[in-house]
Amino acid sequence: MTVDADTNEAEQLRGACDVLEILREEFAQWTDEGQDESQREALESVLAHIESMEDEYRRRLATAEAE
């Protein structure tokens, strides 16, 4: 990849990480405010998926920044 492409990729990954962080924070709050057990379980499942995606994108960002 070129320097511009690497920089662009890192910027896109950084933006994705920012969005996922916001989503994670919002879903964590909604999970805490869940009205019943089934609603909390559903939100916890979505929250776990968002956390997994955030971890993966942070890993990709670290790799892109190291190159």
PQR file with spaces between the fields and no chain letter, atoms N, CA, C, O and H, PARSE charges and radii, in Angstrom:
ATOM       1  N    MET     1       0.837   -1.194    0.000 -0.4000 1.5000
ATOM       2  CA   MET     1       0.000    0.000    0.000 -0.0000 2.0000
ATOM       3  C    MET     1       0.874    1.246    0.000  0.5500 1.7000
ATOM       4  O    MET     1       2.024    1.215    0.437 -0.5500 1.4000
ATOM       5  N    THR     2       0.324    2.314   -0.485 -0.4000 1.5000
ATOM       6  CA   THR     2       1.040    3.580   -0.467 -0.0000 2.0000
ATOM       7  C    THR     2       0.839    4.250    0.883  0.5500 1.7000
ATOM       8  O    THR     2      -0.014    3.845    1.673 -0.5500 1.4000
ATOM       9  H    THR     2      -0.610    2.339   -0.840  0.4000 1.0000
ATOM      10  N    VAL     3       1.632    5.271    1.132 -0.4000 1.5000
ATOM      11  CA   VAL     3       1.507    6.011    2.385 -0.0000 2.0000
ATOM      12  C    VAL     3       0.117    6.622    2.501  0.5500 1.7000
ATOM      13  O    VAL     3      -0.494    6.582    3.570 -0.5500 1.4000
ATOM      14  H    VAL     3       2.325    5.600    0.490  0.4000 1.0000
ATOM      15  N    ASP     4      -0.389    7.190    1.400 -0.4000 1.5000
ATOM      16  CA   ASP     4      -1.728    7.787    1.424 -0.0000 2.0000
ATOM      17  C    ASP     4      -2.794    6.744    1.720  0.5500 1.7000
ATOM      18  O    ASP     4      -3.717    7.001    2.492 -0.5500 1.4000
ATOM      19  H    ASP     4       0.107    7.222    0.532  0.4000 1.0000
ATOM      20  N    ALA     5      -2.674    5.573    1.113 -0.4000 1.5000
ATOM      21  CA   ALA     5      -3.645    4.503    1.343 -0.0000 2.0000
ATOM      22  C    ALA     5      -3.568    4.020    2.785  0.5500 1.7000
ATOM      23  O    ALA     5      -4.598    3.766    3.411 -0.5500 1.4000
ATOM      24  H    ALA     5      -1.924    5.365    0.485  0.4000 1.0000
ATOM      25  N    ASP     6      -2.347    3.890    3.319 -0.4000 1.5000
ATOM      26  CA   ASP     6      -2.183    3.476    4.714 -0.0000 2.0000
ATOM      27  C    ASP     6      -2.789    4.501    5.664  0.5500 1.7000
ATOM      28  O    ASP     6      -3.459    4.143    6.633 -0.5500 1.4000
ATOM      29  H    ASP     6      -1.511    4.095    2.810  0.4000 1.0000
ATOM      30  N    THR     7      -2.549    5.780    5.379 -0.4000 1.5000
ATOM      31  CA   THR     7      -3.102    6.843    6.215 -0.0000 2.0000
ATOM      32  C    THR     7      -4.617    6.847    6.138  0.5500 1.7000
ATOM      33  O    THR     7      -5.291    6.994    7.158 -0.5500 1.4000
ATOM      34  H    THR     7      -2.005    6.071    4.592  0.4000 1.0000
ATOM      35  N    ASN     8      -5.158    6.687    4.940 -0.4000 1.5000
ATOM      36  CA   ASN     8      -6.604    6.647    4.746 -0.0000 2.0000
ATOM      37  C    ASN     8      -7.213    5.469    5.499  0.5500 1.7000
ATOM      38  O    ASN     8      -8.242    5.610    6.160 -0.5500 1.4000
ATOM      39  H    ASN     8      -4.611    6.567    4.112  0.4000 1.0000
ATOM      40  N    GLU     9      -6.573    4.307    5.393 -0.4000 1.5000
ATOM      41  CA   GLU     9      -7.079    3.120    6.097 -0.0000 2.0000
ATOM      42  C    GLU     9      -7.071    3.346    7.608  0.5500 1.7000
ATOM      43  O    GLU     9      -8.039    3.010    8.290 -0.5500 1.4000
ATOM      44  H    GLU     9      -5.737    4.192    4.856  0.4000 1.0000
ATOM      45  N    ALA    10      -5.995    3.907    8.127 -0.4000 1.5000
ATOM      46  CA   ALA    10      -5.906    4.171    9.562 -0.0000 2.0000
ATOM      47  C    ALA    10      -6.987    5.158    9.996  0.5500 1.7000
ATOM      48  O    ALA    10      -7.594    4.984   11.053 -0.5500 1.4000
ATOM      49  H    ALA    10      -5.209    4.179    7.573  0.4000 1.0000
ATOM      50  N    GLU    11      -7.232    6.185    9.196 -0.4000 1.5000
ATOM      51  CA   GLU    11      -8.275    7.161    9.523 -0.0000 2.0000
ATOM      52  C    GLU    11      -9.655    6.516    9.519  0.5500 1.7000
ATOM      53  O    GLU    11     -10.477    6.803   10.389 -0.5500 1.4000
ATOM      54  H    GLU    11      -6.740    6.326    8.338  0.4000 1.0000
ATOM      55  N    GLN    12      -9.914    5.649    8.549 -0.4000 1.5000
ATOM      56  CA   GLN    12     -11.201    4.950    8.500 -0.0000 2.0000
ATOM      57  C    GLN    12     -11.360    4.031    9.709  0.5500 1.7000
ATOM      58  O    GLN    12     -12.434    3.974   10.308 -0.5500 1.4000
ATOM      59  H    GLN    12      -9.246    5.416    7.842  0.4000 1.0000
ATOM      60  N    LEU    13     -10.310    3.321   10.064 -0.4000 1.5000
ATOM      61  CA   LEU    13     -10.365    2.438   11.227 -0.0000 2.0000
ATOM      62  C    LEU    13     -10.556    3.234   12.513  0.5500 1.7000
ATOM      63  O    LEU    13     -11.302    2.817   13.399 -0.5500 1.4000
ATOM      64  H    LEU    13      -9.438    3.367    9.577  0.4000 1.0000
ATOM      65  N    ARG    14      -9.888    4.371   12.616 -0.4000 1.5000
ATOM      66  CA   ARG    14     -10.037    5.232   13.793 -0.0000 2.0000
ATOM      67  C    ARG    14     -11.481    5.724   13.904  0.5500 1.7000
ATOM      68  O    ARG    14     -12.048    5.750   14.997 -0.5500 1.4000
ATOM      69  H    ARG    14      -9.282    4.709   11.896  0.4000 1.0000
ATOM      70  N    GLY    15     -12.071    6.111   12.781 -0.4000 1.5000
ATOM      71  CA   GLY    15     -13.470    6.545   12.775 -0.0000 2.0000
ATOM      72  C    GLY    15     -14.411    5.423   13.170  0.5500 1.7000
ATOM      73  O    GLY    15     -15.362    5.639   13.922 -0.5500 1.4000
ATOM      74  H    GLY    15     -11.611    6.090   11.893  0.4000 1.0000
ATOM      75  N    ALA    16     -14.147    4.217   12.664 -0.4000 1.5000
ATOM      76  CA   ALA    16     -14.974    3.060   13.027 -0.0000 2.0000
ATOM      77  C    ALA    16     -14.867    2.780   14.520  0.5500 1.7000
ATOM      78  O    ALA    16     -15.869    2.481   15.168 -0.5500 1.4000
ATOM      79  H    ALA    16     -13.375    4.041   12.054  0.4000 1.0000
ATOM      80  N    CYS    17     -13.673    2.875   15.063 -0.4000 1.5000
ATOM      81  CA   CYS    17     -13.482    2.657   16.504 -0.0000 2.0000
ATOM      82  C    CYS    17     -14.249    3.693   17.320  0.5500 1.7000
ATOM      83  O    CYS    17     -14.845    3.364   18.345 -0.5500 1.4000
ATOM      84  H    CYS    17     -12.859    3.118   14.536  0.4000 1.0000
ATOM      85  N    ASP    18     -14.233    4.933   16.868 -0.4000 1.5000
ATOM      86  CA   ASP    18     -14.971    5.989   17.571 -0.0000 2.0000
ATOM      87  C    ASP    18     -16.467    5.699   17.584  0.5500 1.7000
ATOM      88  O    ASP    18     -17.125    5.845   18.614 -0.5500 1.4000
ATOM      89  H    ASP    18     -13.749    5.200   16.035  0.4000 1.0000
ATOM      90  N    VAL    19     -17.001    5.289   16.439 -0.4000 1.5000
ATOM      91  CA   VAL    19     -18.434    4.977   16.344 -0.0000 2.0000
ATOM      92  C    VAL    19     -18.779    3.784   17.228  0.5500 1.7000
ATOM      93  O    VAL    19     -19.787    3.805   17.935 -0.5500 1.4000
ATOM      94  H    VAL    19     -16.467    5.170   15.602  0.4000 1.0000
ATOM      95  N    LEU    20     -17.957    2.757   17.190 -0.4000 1.5000
ATOM      96  CA   LEU    20     -18.220    1.570   18.006 -0.0000 2.0000
ATOM      97  C    LEU    20     -18.139    1.888   19.497  0.5500 1.7000
ATOM      98  O    LEU    20     -18.892    1.324   20.291 -0.5500 1.4000
ATOM      99  H    LEU    20     -17.139    2.740   16.616  0.4000 1.0000
ATOM     100  N    GLU    21     -17.242    2.778   19.879 -0.4000 1.5000
ATOM     101  CA   GLU    21     -17.148    3.185   21.286 -0.0000 2.0000
ATOM     102  C    GLU    21     -18.439    3.875   21.729  0.5500 1.7000
ATOM     103  O    GLU    21     -18.947    3.605   22.818 -0.5500 1.4000
ATOM     104  H    GLU    21     -16.630    3.237   19.234  0.4000 1.0000
ATOM     105  N    ILE    22     -18.963    4.754   20.896 -0.4000 1.5000
ATOM     106  CA   ILE    22     -20.220    5.442   21.212 -0.0000 2.0000
ATOM     107  C    ILE    22     -21.358    4.438   21.319  0.5500 1.7000
ATOM     108  O    ILE    22     -22.150    4.494   22.259 -0.5500 1.4000
ATOM     109  H    ILE    22     -18.551    4.973   20.012  0.4000 1.0000
ATOM     110  N    LEU    23     -21.444    3.518   20.359 -0.4000 1.5000
ATOM     111  CA   LEU    23     -22.488    2.483   20.401 -0.0000 2.0000
ATOM     112  C    LEU    23     -22.376    1.637   21.666  0.5500 1.7000
ATOM     113  O    LEU    23     -23.379    1.344   22.317 -0.5500 1.4000
ATOM     114  H    LEU    23     -20.800    3.473   19.596  0.4000 1.0000
ATOM     115  N    ARG    24     -21.145    1.245   22.009 -0.4000 1.5000
ATOM     116  CA   ARG    24     -20.935    0.424   23.201 -0.0000 2.0000
ATOM     117  C    ARG    24     -21.415    1.154   24.451  0.5500 1.7000
ATOM     118  O    ARG    24     -22.087    0.564   25.297 -0.5500 1.4000
ATOM     119  H    ARG    24     -20.330    1.483   21.480  0.4000 1.0000
ATOM     120  N    GLU    25     -21.075    2.425   24.567 -0.4000 1.5000
ATOM     121  CA   GLU    25     -21.500    3.208   25.730 -0.0000 2.0000
ATOM     122  C    GLU    25     -23.019    3.321   25.799  0.5500 1.7000
ATOM     123  O    GLU    25     -23.604    3.187   26.874 -0.5500 1.4000
ATOM     124  H    GLU    25     -20.529    2.904   23.880  0.4000 1.0000
ATOM     125  N    GLU    26     -23.660    3.567   24.653 -0.4000 1.5000
ATOM     126  CA   GLU    26     -25.120    3.688   24.631 -0.0000 2.0000
ATOM     127  C    GLU    26     -25.794    2.365   24.978  0.5500 1.7000
ATOM     128  O    GLU    26     -26.738    2.340   25.767 -0.5500 1.4000
ATOM     129  H    GLU    26     -23.185    3.676   23.780  0.4000 1.0000
ATOM     130  N    PHE    27     -25.320    1.271   24.399 -0.4000 1.5000
ATOM     131  CA   PHE    27     -25.929   -0.027   24.694 -0.0000 2.0000
ATOM     132  C    PHE    27     -25.677   -0.443   26.137  0.5500 1.7000
ATOM     133  O    PHE    27     -26.532   -1.087   26.745 -0.5500 1.4000
ATOM     134  H    PHE    27     -24.553    1.291   23.758  0.4000 1.0000
ATOM     135  N    ALA    28     -24.533   -0.091   26.694 -0.4000 1.5000
ATOM     136  CA   ALA    28     -24.275   -0.392   28.105 -0.0000 2.0000
ATOM     137  C    ALA    28     -25.288    0.339   28.983  0.5500 1.7000
ATOM     138  O    ALA    28     -25.808   -0.231   29.942 -0.5500 1.4000
ATOM     139  H    ALA    28     -23.839    0.432   26.200  0.4000 1.0000
ATOM     140  N    GLN    29     -25.564    1.587   28.656 -0.4000 1.5000
ATOM     141  CA   GLN    29     -26.555    2.356   29.419 -0.0000 2.0000
ATOM     142  C    GLN    29     -27.941    1.753   29.248  0.5500 1.7000
ATOM     143  O    GLN    29     -28.666    1.585   30.228 -0.5500 1.4000
ATOM     144  H    GLN    29     -25.141    2.049   27.877  0.4000 1.0000
ATOM     145  N    TRP    30     -28.318    1.426   28.022 -0.4000 1.5000
ATOM     146  CA   TRP    30     -29.640    0.835   27.773 -0.0000 2.0000
ATOM     147  C    TRP    30     -29.778   -0.508   28.483  0.5500 1.7000
ATOM     148  O    TRP    30     -30.848   -0.842   28.993 -0.5500 1.4000
ATOM     149  H    TRP    30     -27.730    1.562   27.226  0.4000 1.0000
ATOM     150  N    THR    31     -28.681   -1.279   28.513 -0.4000 1.5000
ATOM     151  CA   THR    31     -28.714   -2.568   29.204 -0.0000 2.0000
ATOM     152  C    THR    31     -28.987   -2.359   30.688  0.5500 1.7000
ATOM     153  O    THR    31     -29.780   -3.086   31.286 -0.5500 1.4000
ATOM     154  H    THR    31     -27.812   -1.007   28.100  0.4000 1.0000
ATOM     155  N    ASP    32     -28.331   -1.368   31.280 -0.4000 1.5000
ATOM     156  CA   ASP    32     -28.553   -1.064   32.696 -0.0000 2.0000
ATOM     157  C    ASP    32     -29.986   -0.625   32.960  0.5500 1.7000
ATOM     158  O    ASP    32     -30.523   -0.854   34.044 -0.5500 1.4000
ATOM     159  H    ASP    32     -27.687   -0.777   30.794  0.4000 1.0000
ATOM     160  N    GLU    33     -30.602    0.005   31.964 -0.4000 1.5000
ATOM     161  CA   GLU    33     -31.961    0.522   32.125 -0.0000 2.0000
ATOM     162  C    GLU    33     -33.030   -0.457   31.650  0.5500 1.7000
ATOM     163  O    GLU    33     -34.216   -0.126   31.661 -0.5500 1.4000
ATOM     164  H    GLU    33     -30.166    0.191   31.084  0.4000 1.0000
ATOM     165  N    GLY    34     -32.627   -1.657   31.234 -0.4000 1.5000
ATOM     166  CA   GLY    34     -33.580   -2.641   30.714 -0.0000 2.0000
ATOM     167  C    GLY    34     -34.717   -2.903   31.688  0.5500 1.7000
ATOM     168  O    GLY    34     -34.502   -3.019   32.894 -0.5500 1.4000
ATOM     169  H    GLY    34     -31.663   -1.925   31.226  0.4000 1.0000
ATOM     170  N    GLN    35     -35.932   -2.995   31.152 -0.4000 1.5000
ATOM     171  CA   GLN    35     -37.125   -3.125   31.983 -0.0000 2.0000
ATOM     172  C    GLN    35     -37.335   -4.533   32.520  0.5500 1.7000
ATOM     173  O    GLN    35     -37.829   -4.704   33.635 -0.5500 1.4000
ATOM     174  H    GLN    35     -36.106   -2.900   30.172  0.4000 1.0000
ATOM     175  N    ASP    36     -36.968   -5.531   31.748 -0.4000 1.5000
ATOM     176  CA   ASP    36     -37.163   -6.900   32.211 -0.0000 2.0000
ATOM     177  C    ASP    36     -35.966   -7.748   31.801  0.5500 1.7000
ATOM     178  O    ASP    36     -35.107   -7.308   31.038 -0.5500 1.4000
ATOM     179  H    ASP    36     -36.567   -5.392   30.842  0.4000 1.0000
ATOM     180  N    GLU    37     -35.924   -8.962   32.317 -0.4000 1.5000
ATOM     181  CA   GLU    37     -34.771   -9.838   32.099 -0.0000 2.0000
ATOM     182  C    GLU    37     -34.549  -10.161   30.622  0.5500 1.7000
ATOM     183  O    GLU    37     -33.407  -10.162   30.162 -0.5500 1.4000
ATOM     184  H    GLU    37     -36.622   -9.320   32.938  0.4000 1.0000
ATOM     185  N    SER    38     -35.609  -10.432   29.876 -0.4000 1.5000
ATOM     186  CA   SER    38     -35.433  -10.780   28.460 -0.0000 2.0000
ATOM     187  C    SER    38     -34.901   -9.590   27.664  0.5500 1.7000
ATOM     188  O    SER    38     -34.093   -9.762   26.751 -0.5500 1.4000
ATOM     189  H    SER    38     -36.537  -10.431   30.250  0.4000 1.0000
ATOM     190  N    GLN    39     -35.347   -8.398   28.006 -0.4000 1.5000
ATOM     191  CA   GLN    39     -34.843   -7.204   27.325 -0.0000 2.0000
ATOM     192  C    GLN    39     -33.361   -6.998   27.650  0.5500 1.7000
ATOM     193  O    GLN    39     -32.566   -6.688   26.763 -0.5500 1.4000
ATOM     194  H    GLN    39     -36.003   -8.258   28.748  0.4000 1.0000
ATOM     195  N    ARG    40     -32.997   -7.169   28.912 -0.4000 1.5000
ATOM     196  CA   ARG    40     -31.592   -7.017   29.299 -0.0000 2.0000
ATOM     197  C    ARG    40     -30.714   -8.063   28.609  0.5500 1.7000
ATOM     198  O    ARG    40     -29.610   -7.755   28.162 -0.5500 1.4000
ATOM     199  H    ARG    40     -33.643   -7.421   29.633  0.4000 1.0000
ATOM     200  N    GLU    41     -31.208   -9.296   28.524 -0.4000 1.5000
ATOM     201  CA   GLU    41     -30.435  -10.350   27.859 -0.0000 2.0000
ATOM     202  C    GLU    41     -30.206  -10.022   26.385  0.5500 1.7000
ATOM     203  O    GLU    41     -29.108  -10.222   25.864 -0.5500 1.4000
ATOM     204  H    GLU    41     -32.106   -9.547   28.886  0.4000 1.0000
ATOM     205  N    ALA    42     -31.233   -9.524   25.722 -0.4000 1.5000
ATOM     206  CA   ALA    42     -31.095   -9.156   24.312 -0.0000 2.0000
ATOM     207  C    ALA    42     -30.087   -8.022   24.152  0.5500 1.7000
ATOM     208  O    ALA    42     -29.242   -8.058   23.258 -0.5500 1.4000
ATOM     209  H    ALA    42     -32.124   -9.362   26.146  0.4000 1.0000
ATOM     210  N    LEU    43     -30.179   -7.024   25.014 -0.4000 1.5000
ATOM     211  CA   LEU    43     -29.248   -5.896   24.945 -0.0000 2.0000
ATOM     212  C    LEU    43     -27.828   -6.337   25.287  0.5500 1.7000
ATOM     213  O    LEU    43     -26.871   -5.855   24.681 -0.5500 1.4000
ATOM     214  H    LEU    43     -30.865   -6.995   25.741  0.4000 1.0000
ATOM     215  N    GLU    44     -27.681   -7.242   26.247 -0.4000 1.5000
ATOM     216  CA   GLU    44     -26.357   -7.758   26.592 -0.0000 2.0000
ATOM     217  C    GLU    44     -25.736   -8.498   25.410  0.5500 1.7000
ATOM     218  O    GLU    44     -24.529   -8.416   25.187 -0.5500 1.4000
ATOM     219  H    GLU    44     -28.458   -7.633   26.739  0.4000 1.0000
ATOM     220  N    SER    45     -26.558   -9.215   24.659 -0.4000 1.5000
ATOM     221  CA   SER    45     -26.073   -9.931   23.482 -0.0000 2.0000
ATOM     222  C    SER    45     -25.571   -8.950   22.427  0.5500 1.7000
ATOM     223  O    SER    45     -24.503   -9.147   21.848 -0.5500 1.4000
ATOM     224  H    SER    45     -27.539   -9.282   24.840  0.4000 1.0000
ATOM     225  N    VAL    46     -26.336   -7.905   22.181 -0.4000 1.5000
ATOM     226  CA   VAL    46     -25.918   -6.883   21.214 -0.0000 2.0000
ATOM     227  C    VAL    46     -24.665   -6.174   21.719  0.5500 1.7000
ATOM     228  O    VAL    46     -23.740   -5.919   20.947 -0.5500 1.4000
ATOM     229  H    VAL    46     -27.204   -7.745   22.652  0.4000 1.0000
ATOM     230  N    LEU    47     -24.634   -5.860   23.001 -0.4000 1.5000
ATOM     231  CA   LEU    47     -23.477   -5.194   23.595 -0.0000 2.0000
ATOM     232  C    LEU    47     -22.220   -6.050   23.439  0.5500 1.7000
ATOM     233  O    LEU    47     -21.155   -5.530   23.106 -0.5500 1.4000
ATOM     234  H    LEU    47     -25.386   -6.067   23.628  0.4000 1.0000
ATOM     235  N    ALA    48     -22.334   -7.341   23.673 -0.4000 1.5000
ATOM     236  CA   ALA    48     -21.181   -8.236   23.521 -0.0000 2.0000
ATOM     237  C    ALA    48     -20.687   -8.241   22.073  0.5500 1.7000
ATOM     238  O    ALA    48     -19.482   -8.273   21.825 -0.5500 1.4000
ATOM     239  H    ALA    48     -23.199   -7.764   23.944  0.4000 1.0000
ATOM     240  N    HIS    49     -21.612   -8.208   21.130 -0.4000 1.5000
ATOM     241  CA   HIS    49     -21.226   -8.179   19.715 -0.0000 2.0000
ATOM     242  C    HIS    49     -20.504   -6.868   19.384  0.5500 1.7000
ATOM     243  O    HIS    49     -19.490   -6.875   18.687 -0.5500 1.4000
ATOM     244  H    HIS    49     -22.592   -8.182   21.332  0.4000 1.0000
ATOM     245  N    ILE    50     -21.020   -5.764   19.879 -0.4000 1.5000
ATOM     246  CA   ILE    50     -20.377   -4.465   19.642 -0.0000 2.0000
ATOM     247  C    ILE    50     -18.981   -4.452   20.256  0.5500 1.7000
ATOM     248  O    ILE    50     -18.035   -3.971   19.632 -0.5500 1.4000
ATOM     249  H    ILE    50     -21.844   -5.759   20.446  0.4000 1.0000
ATOM     250  N    GLU    51     -18.844   -4.976   21.472 -0.4000 1.5000
ATOM     251  CA   GLU    51     -17.533   -5.022   22.125 -0.0000 2.0000
ATOM     252  C    GLU    51     -16.552   -5.863   21.316  0.5500 1.7000
ATOM     253  O    GLU    51     -15.380   -5.508   21.188 -0.5500 1.4000
ATOM     254  H    GLU    51     -19.613   -5.366   21.979  0.4000 1.0000
ATOM     255  N    SER    52     -17.030   -6.974   20.774 -0.4000 1.5000
ATOM     256  CA   SER    52     -16.187   -7.837   19.949 -0.0000 2.0000
ATOM     257  C    SER    52     -15.741   -7.107   18.684  0.5500 1.7000
ATOM     258  O    SER    52     -14.575   -7.182   18.296 -0.5500 1.4000
ATOM     259  H    SER    52     -17.982   -7.263   20.877  0.4000 1.0000
ATOM     260  N    MET    53     -16.664   -6.410   18.050 -0.4000 1.5000
ATOM     261  CA   MET    53     -16.324   -5.641   16.850 -0.0000 2.0000
ATOM     262  C    MET    53     -15.334   -4.531   17.186  0.5500 1.7000
ATOM     263  O    MET    53     -14.384   -4.298   16.438 -0.5500 1.4000
ATOM     264  H    MET    53     -17.611   -6.349   18.366  0.4000 1.0000
ATOM     265  N    GLU    54     -15.550   -3.849   18.304 -0.4000 1.5000
ATOM     266  CA   GLU    54     -14.648   -2.773   18.703 -0.0000 2.0000
ATOM     267  C    GLU    54     -13.238   -3.321   18.938  0.5500 1.7000
ATOM     268  O    GLU    54     -12.259   -2.715   18.504 -0.5500 1.4000
ATOM     269  H    GLU    54     -16.321   -4.038   18.912  0.4000 1.0000
ATOM     270  N    ASP    55     -13.132   -4.459   19.619 -0.4000 1.5000
ATOM     271  CA   ASP    55     -11.823   -5.080   19.849 -0.0000 2.0000
ATOM     272  C    ASP    55     -11.125   -5.390   18.531  0.5500 1.7000
ATOM     273  O    ASP    55      -9.932   -5.128   18.377 -0.5500 1.4000
ATOM     274  H    ASP    55     -13.927   -4.952   19.972  0.4000 1.0000
ATOM     275  N    GLU    56     -11.872   -5.949   17.578 -0.4000 1.5000
ATOM     276  CA   GLU    56     -11.296   -6.304   16.283 -0.0000 2.0000
ATOM     277  C    GLU    56     -10.823   -5.058   15.526  0.5500 1.7000
ATOM     278  O    GLU    56      -9.735   -5.055   14.951 -0.5500 1.4000
ATOM     279  H    GLU    56     -12.841   -6.162   17.702  0.4000 1.0000
ATOM     280  N    TYR    57     -11.632   -4.015   15.527 -0.4000 1.5000
ATOM     281  CA   TYR    57     -11.233   -2.802   14.811 -0.0000 2.0000
ATOM     282  C    TYR    57     -10.063   -2.113   15.497  0.5500 1.7000
ATOM     283  O    TYR    57      -9.220   -1.527   14.818 -0.5500 1.4000
ATOM     284  H    TYR    57     -12.517   -4.017   15.993  0.4000 1.0000
ATOM     285  N    ARG    58      -9.986   -2.166   16.806 -0.4000 1.5000
ATOM     286  CA   ARG    58      -8.827   -1.595   17.509 -0.0000 2.0000
ATOM     287  C    ARG    58      -7.560   -2.397   17.175  0.5500 1.7000
ATOM     288  O    ARG    58      -6.478   -1.826   17.037 -0.5500 1.4000
ATOM     289  H    ARG    58     -10.671   -2.642   17.358  0.4000 1.0000
ATOM     290  N    ARG    59      -7.704   -3.723   17.047 -0.4000 1.5000
ATOM     291  CA   ARG    59      -6.571   -4.563   16.656 -0.0000 2.0000
ATOM     292  C    ARG    59      -6.111   -4.192   15.245  0.5500 1.7000
ATOM     293  O    ARG    59      -4.915   -4.054   14.992 -0.5500 1.4000
ATOM     294  H    ARG    59      -8.583   -4.187   17.160  0.4000 1.0000
ATOM     295  N    ARG    60      -7.064   -4.033   14.336 -0.4000 1.5000
ATOM     296  CA   ARG    60      -6.729   -3.651   12.955 -0.0000 2.0000
ATOM     297  C    ARG    60      -6.059   -2.280   12.915  0.5500 1.7000
ATOM     298  O    ARG    60      -5.109   -2.069   12.162 -0.5500 1.4000
ATOM     299  H    ARG    60      -8.036   -4.145   14.542  0.4000 1.0000
ATOM     300  N    LEU    61      -6.558   -1.353   13.729 -0.4000 1.5000
ATOM     301  CA   LEU    61      -5.970   -0.014   13.774 -0.0000 2.0000
ATOM     302  C    LEU    61      -4.536   -0.081   14.282  0.5500 1.7000
ATOM     303  O    LEU    61      -3.648    0.559   13.719 -0.5500 1.4000
ATOM     304  H    LEU    61      -7.329   -1.525   14.342  0.4000 1.0000
ATOM     305  N    ALA    62      -4.305   -0.848   15.338 -0.4000 1.5000
ATOM     306  CA   ALA    62      -2.947   -0.982   15.872 -0.0000 2.0000
ATOM     307  C    ALA    62      -2.011   -1.565   14.817  0.5500 1.7000
ATOM     308  O    ALA    62      -0.866   -1.130   14.692 -0.5500 1.4000
ATOM     309  H    ALA    62      -5.027   -1.367   15.795  0.4000 1.0000
ATOM     310  N    THR    63      -2.490   -2.538   14.065 -0.4000 1.5000
ATOM     311  CA   THR    63      -1.685   -3.136   12.996 -0.0000 2.0000
ATOM     312  C    THR    63      -1.401   -2.112   11.901  0.5500 1.7000
ATOM     313  O    THR    63      -0.271   -2.006   11.424 -0.5500 1.4000
ATOM     314  H    THR    63      -3.420   -2.891   14.166  0.4000 1.0000
ATOM     315  N    ALA    64      -2.422   -1.361   11.505 -0.4000 1.5000
ATOM     316  CA   ALA    64      -2.249   -0.355   10.445 -0.0000 2.0000
ATOM     317  C    ALA    64      -1.289    0.742   10.884  0.5500 1.7000
ATOM     318  O    ALA    64      -0.489    1.221   10.079 -0.5500 1.4000
ATOM     319  H    ALA    64      -3.340   -1.447   11.893  0.4000 1.0000
ATOM     320  N    GLU    65      -1.356    1.142   12.134 -0.4000 1.5000
ATOM     321  CA   GLU    65      -0.466    2.198   12.625 -0.0000 2.0000
ATOM     322  C    GLU    65       0.966    1.701   12.784  0.5500 1.7000
ATOM     323  O    GLU    65       1.910    2.488   12.700 -0.5500 1.4000
ATOM     324  H    GLU    65      -2.006    0.753   12.787  0.4000 1.0000
ATOM     325  N    ALA    66       1.133    0.407   13.011 -0.4000 1.5000
ATOM     326  CA   ALA    66       2.476   -0.161   13.181 -0.0000 2.0000
ATOM     327  C    ALA    66       3.199   -0.338   11.846  0.5500 1.7000
ATOM     328  O    ALA    66       4.427   -0.411   11.801 -0.5500 1.4000
ATOM     329  H    ALA    66       0.367   -0.232   13.079  0.4000 1.0000
ATOM     330  N    GLU    67       2.437   -0.405   10.774 -0.4000 1.5000
ATOM     331  CA   GLU    67       3.052   -0.630    9.449 -0.0000 2.0000
ATOM     332  C    GLU    67       3.642    0.626    8.872  0.5500 1.7000
ATOM     333  O    GLU    67       4.192    0.600    7.771 -0.5500 1.4000
ATOM     334  H    GLU    67       1.440   -0.346   10.810  0.4000 1.0000
